[in-house]
């Protein structure tokens, strides 16, 4: 699916049905960036790291990079 984009620094956008830490990491290995909402219940989600980030109000966001 992403063969033509490998190594070109393209950005792939996905919804929560396709988003996971595994998706982002695997795409990064082949030079494709990924943006999408990752549910906190997914495997390898860095809950401890996210809990250490101060968020003052509902709707605050934080970006993690792989």
Secondary structure, DSSP 8 states (H G I E B T S, - for coil): --GGGTTTT-EEE--TTT--HHHHHHHHHTT-EEE----TTSTT--HHHHHTS---STT-------
